[in-house]
Amino acid sequence: MGESLRASFSSPESAGSWMASDEPDHDVVVTTRIRFARNLDGFSFRSRLTDERSKELEAHLRERLIGLELASDQAYLSLPDLDELDRELLFERHLISLELARGSGPRGVFFSRSRHVSVMVNEEDHLRLQVFGPGQNLAGLLDQMREFDQKLAGRVRYAHHPRFGYLTSCPTNVGTGVRLSVMLHLPALVYSKEIEKVFNAAAKMKLAVRGFYGEGTSYLGDFFQVSNQVTLGRGVDKLHQDVSKVVPKLVDHEREVRRTILKENGKGLEDRIFRAFGVLSYARRINSQEALELISQVRLGVSLGILKGLELKTVNELLVMSQPAHIQALEKRDLKEEERDVARARYIRQRLGRPGAE
Amino acid sequence: MGESLRASFSSPESAGSWMASDEPDHDVVVTTRIRFARNLDGFSFRSRLTDERSKELEAHLRERLIGLELASDQAYLSLPDLDELDRELLFERHLISLELARGSGPRGVFFSRSRHVSVMVNEEDHLRLQVFGPGQNLAGLLDQMREFDQKLAGRVRYAHHPRFGYLTSCPTNVGTGVRLSVMLHLPALVYSKEIEKVFNAAAKMKLAVRGFYGEGTSYLGDFFQVSNQVTLGRGVDKLHQDVSKVVPKLVDHEREVRRTILKENGKGLEDRIFRAFGVLSYARRINSQEALELISQVRLGVSLGILKGLELKTVNELLVMSQPAHIQALEKRDLKEEERDVARARYIRQRLGRPGAE
């Protein structure tokens, strides 16, 4: 498997396309992601499931997922069969969670990249269905997800309680089991320290604000995922309404602060953006965190029209491809951290048109 | 005066030429400077001289210096007649000291740029004769200086004691009144923290190590002036020997550490150099200290052949022209600090061939 997975993930063409670059609000909105948490009747929750039963559950779900015949590019991968690099690639591509990538025991992922769908098996819940796409597309993806969920419900028996709704491993997911997330690029709110207010306001609305890689990951490069916090007691439509209402407000807020900074300290902002571009264009080694932070500045520069001649699609591609596993996929070999930093710097330089002496 | 002084100092052509770019050891040795401290018989030392007598002394010396007919481009400038920008220009060009530039009372400077000669009047001593040039040229400049000193001695009466030699305001200068300085670029010794050892070794040999602008200025951009500390009890030839002996050792030491760093952490060094180049190429505002520090890295990169297609002469020019007063001379107007930082960044960008959108 490894070879084809790596080959397909090392295509920069595909890397940039799952993020917004021509959708409305692409200056702030990056991606939308929806996930449904589901469990099966007749199997204990993951925390109480023996290894034996985990295996049986995985085999059961694997067969039914494959049987869906969702797309010609669909694949089911069993995590223990994959080497570390492949697991990290799937994680960096947001197809699986950190927990599934670095966990243990029988677990797998079913996905179709053309359909932007992935299903984690034996993560925190038996099933985590996920669909994602560029820009703000909660309504469209929700329709897709509901259809997919119903299709699967026709083949497995979901654990469902007439009063509580879908039963999940963690109480916060009980009910609809739905999480609606929109990833936003909020560099101006971070720079102006207004982001703290956003966190507080979101908490009051029972919304969560998470980092680039979702749950349990820190804020990197000014990217934030805004999502509903709990699902119990709220229908999907109410959750949809809540998140849909807050996203445009955040977009407006971010834009307003960008305008204010441009007006009050335009030279300073320009300087930060161009310095980031200069370092990315010339550095000879760069770690993934610094790369993400600098690319964030460059993304802002492109959005504001300060950096000309650079496409947002290229910036999105850099965001994806400069991640540790992707750099190794590009280089077609395992690299130590220091070698990765050198390869990353070279890759970024080349994409920005400054190949330099090598 | 202001107009022509500014015009002549804003020519980048001339700016780079007083530093080494094709002399031997130009990778480490930047400039040589020799100064003679002299006082006149019949006038008290500066600290005890009344304003009235200071004026008389200045008039006396002015007439005699002009009468030397040293060169067709010679000029005598009275400091109180100059505005702040012109005084700072003379200081940044190392023609006058910080003390003379920012001091008060009757004082002046006589200089010929073509002859690389300047004479400060009413600085710490009545006369400070100075000659400078690119590369290590102690012997050549010493001959020039002796000739110049004798010529002047034929027109004024130096304060000289048969046993102590030339009398000076500060006891460390009594005797020959001579200071021999060589400016060195020692980025590797700074980076490896070996520079502390150099300071200690120099102190033991009664040599001083000073910063870019000489006495009372801090270390900037890894440039150091190595010079004799005291002159009493040592003849000029002995001083010449002392400084001449230590300079090649420092050059070798710096080169050795450069080789070691290249071998043990070549990628790290390359990265530092290219990042400095990247920031200089793209920054939209930059203060003079950061500019000097980054230009120092770039100078090292050119010396080591890491940065190709950039001439040392251009780097030297950047060192001179990015100083605060020079930037204002280039822009032909007084600038506030923030405006200078913007103008400096634009100038550096243009000289490095990255004009960008403006």
Chai-1 contact restraints between the chains, C-beta under 6 A:
chainA,res_idxA,chainB,res_idxB,connection_type,confidence,min_distance_angstrom,max_distance_angstrom,comment,restraint_id
A,K267,B,R284,contact,1.0,0.0,6.0,A-B,restraint_1
A,K267,B,R285,contact,1.0,0.0,6.0,A-B,restraint_2
A,E270,B,R284,contact,1.0,0.0,6.0,A-B,restraint_3
A,D271,B,A283,contact,1.0,0.0,6.0,A-B,restraint_4
A,D271,B,R284,contact,1.0,0.0,6.0,A-B,restraint_5
A,D271,B,R285,contact,1.0,0.0,6.0,A-B,restraint_6
A,F274,B,Y282,contact,1.0,0.0,6.0,A-B,restraint_7
A,F274,B,R284,contact,1.0,0.0,6.0,A-B,restraint_8
A,R275,B,V279,contact,1.0,0.0,6.0,A-B,restraint_9
A,R275,B,A283,contact,1.0,0.0,6.0,A-B,restraint_10
A,F277,B,Y282,contact,1.0,0.0,6.0,A-B,restraint_11
A,G278,B,G278,contact,1.0,0.0,6.0,A-B,restraint_12
A,G278,B,V279,contact,1.0,0.0,6.0,A-B,restraint_13
A,G278,B,S281,contact,1.0,0.0,6.0,A-B,restraint_14
A,G278,B,Y282,contact,1.0,0.0,6.0,A-B,restraint_15
A,V279,B,R275,contact,1.0,0.0,6.0,A-B,restraint_16
A,V279,B,G278,contact,1.0,0.0,6.0,A-B,restraint_17
A,S281,B,G278,contact,1.0,0.0,6.0,A-B,restraint_18
A,Y282,B,F274,contact,1.0,0.0,6.0,A-B,restraint_19
A,Y282,B,F277,contact,1.0,0.0,6.0,A-B,restraint_20
A,Y282,B,G278,contact,1.0,0.0,6.0,A-B,restraint_21
A,A283,B,D271,contact,1.0,0.0,6.0,A-B,restraint_22
A,A283,B,R275,contact,1.0,0.0,6.0,A-B,restraint_23
A,R284,B,K267,contact,1.0,0.0,6.0,A-B,restraint_24
A,R284,B,E270,contact,1.0,0.0,6.0,A-B,restraint_25
A,R284,B,D271,contact,1.0,0.0,6.0,A-B,restraint_26
A,R284,B,F274,contact,1.0,0.0,6.0,A-B,restraint_27
A,R285,B,K267,contact,1.0,0.0,6.0,A-B,restraint_28
A,R285,B,D271,contact,1.0,0.0,6.0,A-B,restraint_29
